[in-house]
Amino acid sequence: MRVKVGTCGWSVRGGRKAYYSYFGVIELQDTFYRIPRLSTVERWRADAPEDFEFVVKAWQGITHPPSSPTWRKAGQKIPPEKREKYGFFKPTSEVFEAWDTVKRICETLKSKICVFQTPPSFRCTEENVRNMRDFFSAISRGNLVLAWEPRGDWYNNLPKLKEVLEDLQLVHVVDPLKRQPLRITPIMYFRLHGLGPKDVNYRYKYSDIDLEKLKTYVLKLEGPEEAYVMFNNIYMFDDALRFKKLLED
């Protein structure tokens, strides 16, 4: 199995060119906060090494309602009459158009994975499950592998979560030091946000023991062809580089 290590965002001082010298894959956060111009995306692809891989994080307009703090962080404002039409995989023309744009970005970057991350407020309800089924059954995936990181009370409803993952053919995104994936797929995708009682603890720095446990877990997986290990904490550059070197050793 091939293990790919990187970070969620450009974590290396010196920008993109410096990042390329350390890692062969990035999970773009830019595409989550704002939809970039296609010309910008074309430049990212042209400037990167040919074998460098971009994973696209889907725009928050698909997954997060405009009331989410992530919208304020992005400085984006939605007209009042449109606010109820975004987020939570609502089967609206606005959400479907957003997906078409995200898919075009993936194609331009020659990406093979698109990650959807939902907030804890996206709860395990009949309405939200129905939204997901309507959305994922209607969109064109092309050759993309679609991965989902649920948060919140979905983990109090594991049978339903597993059913949704399997029915919609989604890669289950987890931190394997905290939870076991409910689906073993040819491509596994792990996001590490720091350890602690909550879903995220960005100030956490992974210890050598943590990274050894992570290495043991990933390398013992049977079935997958590839595993992505993407760090998303304050110390993500150092932690990802240490883990990469641990695998090489």
C-alpha positions as semicolon CSV with decimal commas, in nm:
position;residue;x (nm);y (nm);z (nm)
1;M;0,000;0,000;0,000
2;R;0,120;0,349;-0,083
3;V;0,096;0,609;0,196
4;K;0,078;0,977;0,100
5;V;0,149;1,242;0,362
6;G;0,072;1,612;0,351
7;T;-0,109;1,895;0,526
8;C;-0,442;2,070;0,499
9;G;-0,326;2,401;0,360
10;W;0,005;2,552;0,256
11;S;0,193;2,500;0,582
12;V;0,554;2,564;0,476
13;R;0,726;2,899;0,508
14;G;0,808;3,016;0,161
15;G;0,470;2,931;0,010
16;R;0,379;2,679;-0,254
17;K;0,723;2,631;-0,408
18;A;0,871;2,556;-0,066
19;Y;0,589;2,312;0,007
20;Y;0,663;2,114;-0,311
21;S;1,012;2,035;-0,183
22;Y;0,871;1,856;0,124
23;F;0,542;1,693;0,022
24;G;0,380;1,546;-0,287
25;V;0,018;1,618;-0,192
26;I;-0,185;1,907;-0,049
27;E;-0,544;1,934;0,067
28;L;-0,655;2,276;-0,054
29;Q;-0,838;2,489;0,200
30;D;-0,865;2,783;-0,040
31;T;-1,144;2,605;-0,226
32;F;-1,343;2,559;0,095
33;Y;-1,354;2,924;0,199
34;R;-1,392;3,083;-0,144
35;I;-1,431;2,952;-0,496
36;P;-1,118;3,069;-0,678
37;R;-1,111;3,196;-1,033
38;L;-1,045;2,928;-1,289
39;S;-0,741;3,123;-1,409
40;T;-0,600;3,103;-1,056
41;V;-0,659;2,728;-1,045
42;E;-0,491;2,687;-1,384
43;R;-0,188;2,875;-1,251
44;W;-0,169;2,649;-0,944
45;R;-0,160;2,344;-1,167
46;A;0,090;2,492;-1,409
47;D;0,327;2,605;-1,133
48;A;0,327;2,270;-0,949
49;P;0,547;1,970;-1,033
50;E;0,377;1,740;-1,282
51;D;0,341;1,457;-1,029
52;F;0,220;1,684;-0,746
53;E;-0,132;1,600;-0,627
54;F;-0,407;1,841;-0,524
55;V;-0,693;1,719;-0,307
56;V;-0,984;1,964;-0,321
57;K;-1,190;2,045;-0,015
58;A;-1,541;2,121;-0,140
59;W;-1,670;2,475;-0,106
60;Q;-1,857;2,547;0,215
61;G;-2,163;2,661;0,020
62;I;-2,237;2,291;-0,031
63;T;-2,184;2,180;0,328
64;H;-2,214;2,479;0,563
65;P;-2,508;2,720;0,598
66;P;-2,425;3,093;0,575
67;S;-2,476;3,121;0,952
68;S;-2,158;2,918;1,003
69;P;-1,852;3,102;1,145
70;T;-1,654;2,976;0,845
71;W;-1,851;3,209;0,620
72;R;-1,760;3,507;0,839
73;K;-1,397;3,398;0,832
74;A;-1,410;3,397;0,453
75;G;-1,567;3,742;0,451
76;Q;-1,843;3,626;0,221
77;K;-2,196;3,758;0,236
78;I;-2,502;3,596;0,083
79;P;-2,812;3,802;-0,005
80;P;-3,087;3,745;0,256
81;E;-3,317;3,582;0,000
82;K;-3,047;3,324;-0,079
83;R;-2,934;3,232;0,273
84;E;-3,162;2,930;0,305
85;K;-3,045;2,783;-0,024
86;Y;-2,687;2,696;0,075
87;G;-2,530;2,431;0,294
88;F;-2,625;2,089;0,432
89;F;-2,628;1,934;0,081
90;K;-2,963;2,097;0,011
91;P;-3,084;1,989;-0,335
92;T;-3,112;2,346;-0,461
93;S;-2,994;2,488;-0,792
94;E;-2,741;2,698;-0,598
95;V;-2,582;2,391;-0,436
96;F;-2,579;2,192;-0,759
97;E;-2,420;2,485;-0,945
98;A;-2,160;2,507;-0,668
99;W;-2,078;2,140;-0,720
100;D;-2,040;2,186;-1,094
101;T;-1,785;2,460;-1,022
102;V;-1,599;2,249;-0,764
103;K;-1,589;1,958;-1,008
104;R;-1,445;2,185;-1,277
105;I;-1,174;2,293;-1,030
106;C;-1,095;1,928;-0,955
107;E;-1,066;1,853;-1,326
108;T;-0,841;2,153;-1,385
109;L;-0,611;2,047;-1,103
110;K;-0,621;1,685;-1,221
111;S;-0,742;1,590;-0,872
112;K;-0,874;1,245;-0,797
113;I;-1,020;1,315;-0,451
114;C;-1,271;1,572;-0,329
115;V;-1,332;1,599;0,046
116;F;-1,660;1,713;0,202
117;Q;-1,644;1,817;0,567
118;T;-1,967;1,889;0,751
119;P;-2,003;2,084;1,077
120;P;-2,146;1,940;1,402
121;S;-2,466;2,134;1,329
122;F;-2,521;1,898;1,034
123;R;-2,686;1,639;1,251
124;C;-2,793;1,283;1,181
125;T;-3,156;1,364;1,096
126;E;-3,395;1,225;0,838
127;E;-3,389;1,555;0,650
128;N;-3,009;1,567;0,633
129;V;-2,984;1,203;0,526
130;R;-3,242;1,272;0,257
131;N;-3,046;1,579;0,143
132;M;-2,731;1,371;0,112
133;R;-2,906;1,099;-0,085
134;D;-3,064;1,354;-0,319
135;F;-2,736;1,539;-0,369
136;F;-2,501;1,248;-0,424
137;S;-2,745;1,056;-0,643
138;A;-2,793;1,357;-0,872
139;I;-2,441;1,493;-0,921
140;S;-2,191;1,383;-1,181
141;R;-1,880;1,247;-1,010
142;G;-1,675;1,181;-1,319
143;N;-1,366;0,988;-1,209
144;L;-1,355;1,156;-0,870
145;V;-1,333;0,972;-0,540
146;L;-1,562;1,148;-0,292
147;A;-1,474;1,148;0,077
148;W;-1,682;1,272;0,372
149;E;-1,577;1,378;0,720
150;P;-1,885;1,385;0,945
151;R;-1,878;1,546;1,287
152;G;-2,107;1,564;1,585
153;D;-2,387;1,320;1,665
154;W;-2,332;1,094;1,364
155;Y;-2,105;0,895;1,593
156;N;-2,400;0,831;1,822
157;N;-2,573;0,670;1,522
158;L;-2,307;0,439;1,378
159;P;-2,546;0,203;1,192
160;K;-2,704;0,497;1,008
161;L;-2,364;0,653;0,939
162;K;-2,232;0,328;0,795
163;E;-2,545;0,286;0,584
164;V;-2,507;0,635;0,435
165;L;-2,137;0,585;0,363
166;E;-2,199;0,253;0,191
167;D;-2,511;0,353;-0,001
168;L;-2,351;0,672;-0,133
169;Q;-2,009;0,511;-0,192
170;L;-1,819;0,766;0,016
171;V;-1,476;0,728;0,171
172;H;-1,506;0,767;0,549
173;V;-1,268;1,043;0,662
174;V;-1,151;0,999;1,021
175;D;-0,854;1,043;1,251
176;P;-0,755;0,678;1,308
177;L;-0,602;0,766;1,645
178;K;-0,954;0,859;1,760
179;R;-1,198;0,651;1,551
180;Q;-1,200;0,353;1,322
181;P;-1,331;0,405;0,967
182;L;-1,664;0,236;0,905
183;R;-1,569;0,148;0,546
184;I;-1,247;-0,002;0,415
185;T;-1,210;0,129;0,061
186;P;-0,934;0,113;-0,203
187;I;-0,841;0,468;-0,104
188;M;-0,843;0,562;0,265
189;Y;-0,833;0,923;0,378
190;F;-0,727;1,036;0,724
191;R;-0,741;1,393;0,860
192;L;-0,567;1,464;1,189
193;H;-0,692;1,764;1,388
194;G;-0,520;1,693;1,723
195;L;-0,619;1,461;2,005
196;G;-0,862;1,546;2,282
197;P;-1,228;1,503;2,382
198;K;-1,361;1,725;2,100
199;D;-1,356;1,673;1,724
200;V;-1,070;1,919;1,687
201;N;-0,781;2,030;1,905
202;Y;-0,566;2,234;1,670
203;R;-0,311;2,322;1,939
204;Y;-0,220;1,958;1,993
205;K;0,127;1,844;1,884
206;Y;0,155;1,475;1,800
207;S;0,412;1,287;2,007
208;D;0,655;1,030;1,873
209;I;0,439;0,763;2,037
210;D;0,130;0,898;1,857
211;L;0,307;0,883;1,523
212;E;0,433;0,531;1,587
213;K;0,076;0,421;1,663
214;L;-0,043;0,594;1,347
215;K;0,225;0,423;1,138
216;T;0,138;0,081;1,282
217;Y;-0,232;0,131;1,217
218;V;-0,194;0,253;0,860
219;L;0,057;-0,012;0,753
220;K;-0,155;-0,294;0,897
221;L;-0,460;-0,200;0,692
222;E;-0,561;-0,483;0,461
223;G;-0,736;-0,407;0,135
224;P;-0,660;-0,041;0,055
225;E;-0,424;0,046;-0,227
226;E;-0,353;0,399;-0,102
227;A;-0,385;0,588;0,225
228;Y;-0,371;0,965;0,260
229;V;-0,255;1,100;0,596
230;M;-0,323;1,474;0,613
231;F;-0,238;1,682;0,920
232;N;-0,454;1,981;1,014
233;N;-0,321;2,131;1,338
234;I;-0,099;2,425;1,429
235;Y;0,207;2,202;1,411
236;M;0,097;2,028;1,093
237;F;0,415;2,092;0,895
238;D;0,643;1,952;1,161
239;D;0,410;1,661;1,248
240;A;0,358;1,566;0,883
241;L;0,730;1,584;0,808
242;R;0,814;1,371;1,113
243;F;0,554;1,114;1,010
244;K;0,680;1,110;0,652
245;K;1,035;1,047;0,773
246;L;0,910;0,777;1,010
247;L;0,752;0,594;0,717
248;E;1,069;0,627;0,514
249;D;1,276;0,484;0,799
